[in-house]
Amino acid sequence: MSLRSASTLFCSLLLLSPLPQTQTVQQTPKSPTVIFGFRNSSAETAQEAKFLAVPDPKLAEQHLRILTRAPHVAGSPEDKATADYVAQKFREAGLDTEIVEYRVWMNYPAEISVDVTAPADVHMHGPTREHVEGDPFADDPRVITPYNAMSPSGDAEAEVVYANYGSPEDFKKLDQLKVDVRGKIVLVRYGENFRGVKAFVAQEHGAAGLVIYSDPSDDGWRRGDKYPQGPWRPDSGVQRGSIGYMFQFPGDPTTPGIASVPSLPDSKRTPPEQSTQLPKIPTTPLSYADAWPILEHLGGPDSPREWQGSLPFTYHVGPGPVKVKMHLRQDYQFRTIWDVIGRVRGSELPDEWVVAGNHRDAWVYGAVDPNSGTAAMLEAVHGLGELLKSGWKPKRTIVLGSWDAEEEGLIGSTEWGEQHQSELTNAAAYFNMDVAVSGPKFGAASVPSLKQFLRDVAKVVPSAKGGTVYEVWQKVNEPVNPQETSGGTYRPPAAQVKADVPVGDLGSGSDYTVFLQHLGVPSTDIGSTGSYGVYHSAFDNFNWFKKFGDPGFVYEQQMARIFGISIIRMADTDVLPYDYEEYAKEIVSYIESAKKKALAEFGGQSVNFAEASQAAHHFEQAGAKILVRQQNSPGDAARLNQALRGAERALLVPEGLPNRPWFRHAIYAPGQYTGYAAVVIPGINEAIDKHDLARTRQQISVLAAALNRAVKVLESDR
């Protein structure tokens, strides 16, 4: 997700709030009398008020315009130009800035074609170039051919089978219909799960190839007017995206667990053909205009009615009589990518880091995904710069990351995180912003220990609609429709233990993954969502954003303020503002749900959750006790903060999750068959899903051990 900013104008407060909806400092709601974690809340409130005055909608617009002038897929010269721009803005704000290179295994499309070869009277040659009248951006010759990153090269010609969203349940339904997909080309629609999961399940079932299309029922005309009349996907729009098996491990496919620095010898790399992240069957995306003649001429049984999309005919499952020929030639090479890292050294605790980031690379222009986040991050950096000029120095070191190659598989953030594993053992938090703005509805996901922290930050940031972000969040408290974006993480949480606005759980699909699930750094993810049908297409450009996303850039300003206040507050807090009591209560709820699931799955066979339940209750008691300590903190909080930081890391499982050891967090992981959505207590839940009684029992013990480690760490402060 990307970057921004064209000039470093420093305006008066009046100029910073030129639009009627934008709040002035006088209108900014006052912070609560006491800010959790601070001995002197009034000093913090004063710094936050100074910061809130700075982020500027007009500057955010300039950033976005510059960042989206050209398509900038990871590793391209245009991508490097955006890195240089972000680095310039970091330096202008006073950050110590470097551009860090990694050498990673990635593909660009060399030749991509999908052709209908039977029946003789049906014709389609795709992918058709994206185009709508009235939008010149898609006609740029640098717009990359629609393709799926991490797909192998390959040729396949076979009858087609339609498999709905390509979930395990969908393939099970095909089995019930006596439809065999072995040796067939499977056609599935985007949505419901991560595209890499679709490839994984099709591969498991013996498909010869996979074609993924966007159905108008999911993000096209069924939802509303198509672009450019409305915000939804037009007929020729194609969703690009990686199909790498990030649920095995993210990052460079050849270096799981180690950083892919340019000097790393090939002998230290996993050969690509042996990487468990790389799919085996050729996979490519199409628009619904190109998929139309394939679906329309399929025979076989009628599809189950819930599989019916919005094209104007009855969907059938096949196989055939439509035959399709896929020809994919991928240009795989080791390519250079560029992370931009900016630092402000902490004045008191320089070895404790507060890390925050957004990715910069895009499939095409990436106005929403990711450059809305980069523009907001740059305005947050603008605000930090003004505080630094006024003499402020954070207590902890602030590290800002503009990550590259996120779209190919969370590569830039993962490689940097793996390179800095030892330093990150002292990190207080990682704050992520990916799609900052696709509309007006604020959403967030987080580890439970930081859910209240996010709610408290939202209480002091003005909403573009008036009042505070928190007040509007309360009023609009319905679940966001899950989409395949980072905004899809704002699903309702697996457990809601507080009568408050819901904060979702962290699965995967964005750059917090390495920090939380590999390194145990408490993490959050925020965004403002809306009607966004042009995801990963050439139409996600400045024209769409200015017309439908945030015409006045007031939500950009709002997101810059939330992002910045989170960073400032965490960098300067006296006592780390984690809530382990809320965390533990959620885990107790997860275990209760897993008990019921195990009973349904295993029936009379004994599954004893007692040791995990007992450990979770001990964790809850330890969390409640340390919360009292946090609220009545000693003059020297070093030992208390060490315990608070260490508890999250104690939840890491040294050997990792079964069959995917890169993921080490005992409480959260991306689901192997969901990809983006979080699976809670994944070791246990995925063992139950596999009907593996022995592994379920073993993973109960693993969870209990992790919780007991966390209890011991929290109690070490006594």
N, C-alpha and C positions, 0 to 999 in steps of 0.2 A: 504494500500500500504506500502511497507516494508522498511527494514533497511539493515545496511551494516557494513563493514570495518574491515579488519583483522589486520592492524598494524598501528602504528602512526609514520611512517617514515616521517622525515621532510627533503625534498630534496632541492637541488639548483634549481634555475629557469630552468636551462638546463634540469635537470632530470624531472622536472614537465612537460616538453613539448617534450617527446621523439619521437613523431610521426611527419611526415612531415606536416600533415594537422593542427597540433595543433599550436596555436599562442604563441609566446613568448611575454614577456612584452614589448620588443622593438617594436614588431609589433602591440601591442594593440593600437587601434585607440584612439586618445585623446578625452577627454570629451569636450562637447561644452564649450565655454568660460563662459557661465552662466548656472548653473543648477537651474531650477525652484524650488524655496523654500529655497535657500541658499543665505546668505549674502556674504559668503566667499567660492565661488565655488572651488578655487584652493586648499584649505585645504581638501575639500571632494574628489576632483579628486586624490589627493595624497593617501588618505586612500583607495580609490577604486582600484588604481593601485597596491598597496600592496596586497590587497585581490585577485585580478585577477591572481596574480602569484602563488597562493597556490593550488587550486583544481587540483588533479592529476588523469589522466586516469588510471594509474596502481593501485592506491589505490582504486578508484571506482570499478575496476574489482575485487580486493580482497574482498571488502565489498560485492559485489553481489554474489561472489562465496560462501562466508560464509553464507550469509542470505538465500541462496537457496539450502543449503546442504540437507535439509529435508523438506517434506511437513509441513506446519505450519498453519493449519486452526485456526481461533480465538478460544482461550480458551484451546488449547492443550499444553502439555508440550513443544513441539517444538516451539510454539508461544511464550511461556514464555522465552525460550532460546534466541530468537531474541530480546525480550525486554531487557534482561540482556546485550546483546551485544551492543545495541544502547545506553543504559544507560552508559556503560563503555566508549564508544566513546564520549558521551556528557561530561562526567566527565574529560576525558583526555584533552578535549579542554578548560576546565575551567568553564563549565556551572554548576550552582547549580542544581542538578538533583534529581528527585524522580520518583519512579514508583507508579502510582495511580491505585488502583483497583476499579472496579465496578462489581456489581452482576446483571447479566442480563439474560433474558429469551431467550433461543436459542435452536435450535434442531440440532442433528446429525442424520444421517440415521442409523436406526437399521435393517430394512428389506426393500429393494426396488426391485420390479420386475414389468416388463411389458411383458405380453405374448399375442400372437395372439391365440385366441381360435376357430376361424372360418374364412374362410372355413377350412375343415379338412386337405387339402393338403398344407396349408400355415403355415409355422413354423417361429417363432421368439421368443426368450427368451432374454430379455435385463434387464438392460443395460450391453452390452458387455464391457469387460475390455478394456481400452485404451491401444493400443500397436502399435508401428511401429518398423520394423527392423532397428537396428543402433542407437536406443536411449534407453539406459538402465534406464532412470529416471522413466518412467511410470510403470516399473515393481516393484517399491518399494511397499511392502505390506502396508505401511502407507498412500498410495494414497487413499483419501476418495472416497467412492462410489459416482458416480454422483447423485446429488439430488438438490432440490430447498429448500433453507432456507425459513422458515416461512410457508411452506406448512403444512396443517394438515395431520395427519394420515388418512387413509381411504382405503376402497376397493370399486372398481367399475368395472363392466363388462357390456359392451354395444357396440353397433355399433359405428363406427368411422365416424366423419364428418371432412373434411379438410376445414380450415378457413383462409388460407393464413397467414398474419401476426397477425391476431387476433385483428384488430382495430375495432372501432365502424362501420366504413364504410364497412369493410369486412363482419361483421355480418349482416349489412343492405342488402348487396348484396345476402347473403344466403336467407334472407327473400324474396327478389325478385325472387329468384330461387325456392321458395316454399320448402326450406330445413329447417326442424325444428331441432334445436340442443338440445331441452329439453330432459334430460335424456341420452344424448349421451356423448361419450368421444370425445372431440374436439382435433384435431391435428393441431398445428400452427407452423410456422417457426420463428426462431429468426430474429430480425432486425426490423427497422423502429420505434419501440417504446419499452419502458421498459417492461421487462418480467412480472412485477407485474401488469401492465396495461392489459396484455393479460389474466391473471388470473381473474382480476376484471371484464372485459367485458364478459368473458365466464361465470363467476358466475352470472352476471346480466341477462344473457340469459338462465339460467337454465341448464347449462351443468353439467353432473355427474362427470366429471374429465377433466383434461387438460394434454396433452403431448406436449412438446416444443422440436423441433428438429432443427439442424443446416443444412440448405440447401447448397449444394455446389455452388449454384449461388451467395450466399451472402458472404461466407468466405472460400469456398473450391476450387475445381479444375476449376470452371468457371473463377476465378480470376487469376489463375496461378498454378505453380507446387505446389503439396502438400508436406507438411513436411514428411520426412527429405530432399527431393530434393529441396523444395522451402518453402516459409514462410506460406503457406495456410493450412487450416484445413484438416487433413487426415481423412479417412473414419470412423475411430473409435473415433475421437475426440468429446468430449461432453462439452458443455458450462454449467457449474454449475452457480448458482446465486440465490440471494434472490428474492422472489416474494412478500415480505412484502409491504403493501400499504404505501410506503414512501411519496406518494403525500397527504396522510392524516396527517402523522407526522413521522419523522425518529426517530432513537434511540431505546432504550429498549421498547418493545411493552407494558410493564406494567407501565411505568412511564412517560407519555407525560407531558412535561413542568417541570419536577422535576428530579433531579439527582438520578440515581440508585446506591447510595452508599451502601456498605455492611451493614451498620447499619440501613438502611431504613426498618421499619417493614412492613410486608405483608399487614397490614391494610391500609397502605398509597398507595398501588399499585392497579392498575386496574386488576381484574381477567383476565387471558389470554382469556377466552372464551368471554369476553366483549370488548376486545380491537378492535378498528376500524382499526388497522394496520394489523390484521391477516386474511388472506383469509379463505374462507369456503370450497372450493373444492380442493381435492387432485390434486397436480400438480407435474410433474417430467420431467426432460430432457432426450433426447436420441441423439445419433449420427445419421448421415444420413445413415450409414450402417444399423442400427437397424430400422430406419423409412422406409427404402426402401420397404420391403415386405408389409408394411401396405399401403403405398401410391399406390404401383403398383397394388394392388388388390381391390382398391376402385371402386365402381360402381357409379351410379347416373350420373348427367349431367357432361359434360366436365367442368373443372374449367374455369373461365374467363381467357383469354389468359395472362393477366398481372399477374395472380397467378401461372403461370407455372414456376417451378424451373428448376434445371439442371440435375435431375435424368432422365435416358433415356427412358421415356415413357410419355404418356399424363396423366396429373394429372386430377383426377375426384374429385368431392366434397363429394360423398356418398349420404346418409348414407349407410354404409355397402357395400357389404356383409361382409366385414372384421369386426370381433369383437375383442376387446382387453380387457384383464383383468389387472387392475392395483391393486397392493398390496403395500401400503406404511405404514410402521410402523416407526414413527419418535420418537426419543429419546429426548423429551423436558425436560430440567432442567434449574434451575438457575445456571449459570456458571460464573466463575470469568474471567474477561478480564483485560488487563494491558496496560494503557497509560504510555508512558515515557515523562516526562515534564522536559525540561531544561530551566534555566533562566539566564540572565545577567541583573543585576539591573541597571537601568538608573541612570546616574550621576546627571542630572538636573531635570528630569521629571519622577521619578520612578513610579508614579501612572498611567502614560500613557503607554499602552502596544502596542508593535508591535508583533503580533502573526503570526507564520508561521508553517505549518505542512504538514505531509504526513502520510498515513496509512501503517501499517506494516504487517497485517494479509493477508493471501492469501488462495485461494481455494485449491491450491496444492503447487507448488513451487513459483509461482508468480514472475518470473524473470522480466517480463515487468510490470505486474500489481500485486503488487505495488512496487516491490523491486528496479526497476530502479529509482523510485522516492526516495526511502530511501537511496540508494547509493549516489545519487546526493545531497540529503539533508546532508548526513554525510560529504561529501566533502565541502559543504558550511559551515558546522559547523567547519571543519578543518580550513578553511580560517578565520572564526570568531575567532577561538582559537589563530591563529598566530597574529591577530590584538591585541587581549587582551594581549598577551605576550609582544607586543611592547609598551604597555602602553595606548592603545586606550580604551576609555570607552564610550559607547553609551549614548546619552542624554536621550533617552526613554528606558524603560525596554524591552528587547527582550525575548519572550517566544517561545520556539520550542516545538512542539507536535509531538510525534510518536504515532499515533492513532491506536487503536485496534478495531476489529470487525466492520470495515467499510463495509466489504462485506456482512454482515448479515443485514445491514440497517443503516449505518453511525452511529454506536452505540457509539464508544469510543469518538469521537469528540463531538457528541450531548450531551452525559452525562457530559463531562467536561465543555462544554459551558453553559449548564443549571446550573451546580454547581457554575460557576463563573460569573453569569449574572451581578451582581452589579459591579465587577471590570472591566468587559468588556464594561461598558458604557463609559469608557475613552479610549478604544482601538482606535489606529489610523488606523489600517488596519489588515486584515488577508490575508496572502499569501498562496495559496494552490498549491501543486504539487502531482499528483496522479500517472498516467502513465507518467513518465518523458521522457522516450525514447522507442518508438517502431519503429523509423525510423528517417529520416533526416529533416522532414518538421516542422518548428516551428509554433506553434499556441497558441492562448491565448483567454481567456474570462474574462470579468471584469464588474464591475459597470462602467457606463460611466464616472464618475468622476476620475477614475484611468486609463482610456484607454490611454491617452497621457503619463501618468507616465510610463506605460509599454513600449510604443514606445520609450520613451527617454532612458530607461534602455537598451533596445535592441540596441540602437545606440552606446553604449560604450562597449559592450561585443563582443569579437572576435567570428566569425563564424568558425566552423570546416571546412567550404568550402572556407575560405578566406574572407576578408572584415569583415563587422560587421553582427551580427544577423539581424539587421534591414534591411540592404541592400539586404541580401538573401531573407528575408521575403517579401520585395517589389517585387523581381523578380519572386517569386513562388506564386504569390498572386491569387491562385484559391482556392475555397472552399475545405475543407477536406471532403472526403466521410464519412458521419456520421456512426459510429459504436457504439455498446453498450458498450462503455468505457468512461472514463472521457474525452478522446480525442474527443468523440462525441459532447462535448460542443463547439467545435471550428467551429460551423456552422456560416454562415454569420449572422451578427446582424440583428435584426428586423428593425433597422434604421441606415443608414450610413450618418452622417451629416458632416463629414470631408473627404476631398479628401486625404485619407491616408490609410495605411494598415488596414484592418478590424479587429476589436477585437470583439469576440462574446459576447453573453449575458449569464448570469449565470442562469441555470435552477436548476437541482439537479443531483444526482448521485455521488457526492463526498463531501468531508468534509467541504467545505465552507458553506454548507447549513445552519447549525445552526447559524453561525456568521452573515451572511447577512440576511437571511429570517426570523429568529426569533429574533435576537438581533440588527440588523441594523449596523453591522460593515462593512465598505467598504471592498470589497473582490476581489481577482483575482485568476485565475487558469491558469497554463501554462503547456505545454507539447510539445514534438517533436514526430511527428507521421509518420507512414509508413505502409507498407504491413504487417498486423498483423492478422493472421488467427487462432491463437491458444488461443485466449482469454478464460480465466477461465477453461482451460483444463490442463491435466498433461503434455502437450507438451510446455506450457509456462515455460520453464526451462532454466538453464544456457546454455545448448547446443544450444537451439534455439537462444538465445540472442547473443551468441558469433558468431554464423554463420550468422544471418540475421538482428539482431536488431542494434548492434553497435559494430562491431568486434574490433575496436581500442579504444572504450570507449571515443572517442572524443566528442560525443554528450552528454554523461554523464558529461564531464567536462564543456561543454557549458551550460548545464542546471543548474549545481551547481553554475556557475558564475552568471547567470541571477537571480536565486533564492537569492543568497547571496547579490548581489548589491541591489536588491529590499529591502531586510531587512535593510541593512546598511543605505541606502539613507533615508528610512522612519524613522529609529530610530534617525538620526542626523539632519533631516531637521529643519530649523528655522520656516518656515511657511509650514503648511501641503499642499502638492502639488496636491490638488483636483481641478478638472475643472468642476464647476457646470453649466457653460454656455453650454458645450457640453452635459451634462446630460439633461438639460432642453430642448435643441433642439431635442434630441431624444424623450423625452416625448411628445413634441408638435407633432412630426411625428406619435407616437403611437396613439394619440388621433384622428388625421386626418384619420388614417387607420380604427380605430374603428367606426368613423362616417359613413364611406362608408359601412362597414360591417353591421352596424345597419340599414342603409337604405335598404340594400339588404334583410335583415332578416325580418324587421318589416314594410317595405313599407311605406304606408301613415300614419301609427301610429306615433305620435310625440315622438321623442327622442331628447331632447335638451342638447347639449354638451357645451353650452355657459359658464357655471360656471367653468367647468374643463379646457376648452380652455383658459379662462381668467386667471385662476390660473397658468396654465403652462407658459403663456407669462410673468406673474409677476415673476415667478421663473426664467425664462430666463433673465429678466432684473436684478434681484437681483444677479444672477450668474455672469453676466457681470461686475456688479459694484464691487463685492467682488474679482473678478479676478484682477481688477486694484489694489485693496488694497493688494492682495497677491504679486503682482509684485513690489509694493512700500511699503513694510511692515514696520510697526513701530518698534522701538527698542525692545519694549516688545510686543511680539505677542500672549500673553496668551489669551487675549479676542478674538482676531481674530481666533485663533486655536480652541477655545471653540465653536465658531459659526460654523466653518467649520465641526468640528466633529459632532455637534448636528444636522446639516441639514439632514444627512442620517438617523439618528434615528427618526427625525420628520416624515419621510416617512413611519414609522411603523403605522399600524392600530391597536389601542389598543384591539379591539374586534376580530381581526384576519379576515381572509377571510371567506366568507360564507361556512358553513359546514365543515371547516377545520381550526379551530381557532389557531392552533399552528403556521401556516404560517401567518406572520403579515406584510409582506412588500407589500406596495401598488403598486409597479412597477414591481416586478419580483417574479415569483413562478414557480415551476415545474407544467406542465400541468397535470390535472387529467387524461387525455387520451393520454399523451405523456410520462410523468414520468421523462425523462431526459431533453428534450428540454424545454427552457424557454417559458412561456406564459407571455407577457408583459401586463401591467395594467390588471392583471388577474381577478380582481373582475368584471370589465366591460366585458371583452372578453368572460369569461366563462358564464356570464349571457346571453349574446347575443347567444352563442352556445346552451344554454338551451331554447332559445326562451322565456325568462322570462323578459317581458317588465318592470314590476314593479321593479324587482331586478336590471335591467340595469339602470333605473333612479336613484335608491337608491345608486348604486355603483359609478355613476358619481359624486354624492354629496360626497361620501366617499373619492374619489380620489381628488376632489377639496379641501376638508378639509385638507388632508395630504399635498398637495402642498402649501396651504396657511400657514400651520404650518412651513414648510421648509423655505418659504419666510420670515416669521417672525423671525426665528432663524438667517438666513443670515443677515437680516437687523439689528439684535440686536448688531452687531459690530460697527455700526455707532457712 
